[in-house]
Amino acid sequence: MHRVRLHAAGAALAAALAAAGTFAQPAPSPPGAPTFKQEELEQLAAPIALYPDALVAQILMASTYPLEVVEAARWSKANPKVKDKALEDAMQQQRWDPSVKSLAAFPQVLAMLDAKLDWTQKLGDAFLAQQKELMDAVQRLRAKAQVAGNLKSGKEQTVKVEQQDGSTVYIIEPASPQVVYVPTYNPTIVYGPWPYPGYPPYYYYPPGPPPGAVFFWFSAGVIVGSAMWGHCNWRGGSVNINVNNYNRYNRSNINNPNWQHNVDHRKGVQYRDTATQQRFGGSAKPGADSREAYRGREQGGQAPGGAGAGKFAPPGGAGDRTAGSGGFGGGREAGAFEGVGRGGETRDFSSRGASSRASAGMGGGARGGGGRGGGRR
């Protein structure tokens, strides 16, 4: 009966896609032109800048594979009881990029990325085109949060302030190497007065904040394995990997700590700017593979699941769950997901298949899960 419902959901999504038309693609920026301005980079980084370093790194890597993120989010929703060792075993059966697989340990993060696909894609595009500038934006946001009194050590996390090459660097790590807490916060408050009225920060309204929470709280802590293998190289403005954790979680044997984007996992989603398109072999046009992925087809034995909950919204706005609409303080954003999942259609539709692999990077380790409660501010 469950499988019948999944196939029905896939058929419904296919019909919605047929009615909505084909994927709309962003117009490439001129060669040499910055893809995103400083205020846009901070706008994009705002929802994740106060996450633990390793998780930030893995989100940035995974965001470059938006279709696989959607598959993983809906697999996670369809399999909420698969945890710990069983989850690691299940990820070995998936063909997603390792950075996407690692986020299965954080279902609330996957739900966030899935709920607003235009933001996810833009975050990945910014990371590919302006990696150092995006990571610098994360550091500027952390500095603002500290000045506002909203970035400090506690039982959930340890905040370190270091001087690196004459710059102040803010490092966020789990207070215990065995437990990870993911913060939820309102960026319009946590960073103090937002300096860019024309670019209000993106943010996510998850369901069910704990009693008494106002603008900052942590998810329930989760005992970690090796699911967090990323590392932020703040000095170099890049990401790399903790090879030991990576190999344990992915049951592999790599020895290269440097992350590299794998175009195969892009699934035909267009790159935003000409330079990035050229860098990755011009895989710029959406192909049948990406469209089939959205139609709820099962690939590699994967059972589809439902869409993520929650919604993004601009300050004071009602938000929008639809892919491709300007739900975070802005107009409608055209992207590879334009026309997909209009209105509430995506919420109950099935997932789809894809393949994956990545040679990526970072150092750190953790695995978190859903749930709310934990500490709060």
Stockholm file with secondary structure:
# STOCKHOLM 1.0

chainA/1-377         MHRVRLHAAGAALAAALAAAGTFAQPAPSPPGAPTFKQEELEQLAAPIALYPDALVAQILMASTYPLEVVEAARWSKANPKVKDKALEDAMQQQRWDPSVKSLAAFPQVLAMLDAKLDWTQKLGDAFLAQQKELMDAVQRLRAKAQVAGNLKSGKEQTVKVEQQDGSTVYIIEPASPQVVYVPTYNPTIVYGPWPYPGYPPYYYYPPGPPPGAVFFWFSAGVIVGSAMWGHCNWRGGSVNINVNNYNRYNRSNINNPNWQHNVDHRKGVQYRDTATQQRFGGSAKPGADSREAYRGREQGGQAPGGAGAGKFAPPGGAGDRTAGSGGFGGGREAGAFEGVGRGGETRDFSSRGASSRASAGMGGGARGGGGRGGGRR
#=GR chainA/1-377 SS CHHHHHHHHHHHHHHHHHHHCSCCCCCCCCTTSCSSCHHHHHHHHTTTTTSCHHHHHHHHHHTTCHHHHHHHHHHHHHCTTCCHHHHHHHHHTCCSCHHHHHGGGCHHHHHHHHHCHHHHHHHHHHHHHCHHHHHHHHHHHHHHHHHTTCCCCCSSEEEEEEEETTEEEEEEEESBTTEECCEEECHHHHTSSCSCTTSCCCCEECSCCCTTCCSEEECCCEECCSCCCEEEETTTTEEEECHHHHHHHHTCCCCCCBCBCCGGGGTTCCCSSHHHHHHTTTCCSCCHHHHHHHTTCCCTTCCCCCCCCCEECCTTSCCBCSTTSCTTTSSCCCCTTTTSSCTTGGGGCCCCCCCCCCBCCCCCCCCCCCCCCSCBC
#=GC SS_cons         CHHHHHHHHHHHHHHHHHHHCSCCCCCCCCTTSCSSCHHHHHHHHTTTTTSCHHHHHHHHHHTTCHHHHHHHHHHHHHCTTCCHHHHHHHHHTCCSCHHHHHGGGCHHHHHHHHHCHHHHHHHHHHHHHCHHHHHHHHHHHHHHHHHTTCCCCCSSEEEEEEEETTEEEEEEEESBTTEECCEEECHHHHTSSCSCTTSCCCCEECSCCCTTCCSEEECCCEECCSCCCEEEETTTTEEEECHHHHHHHHTCCCCCCBCBCCGGGGTTCCCSSHHHHHHTTTCCSCCHHHHHHHTTCCCTTCCCCCCCCCEECCTTSCCBCSTTSCTTTSSCCCCTTTTSSCTTGGGGCCCCCCCCCCBCCCCCCCCCCCCCCSCBC
//
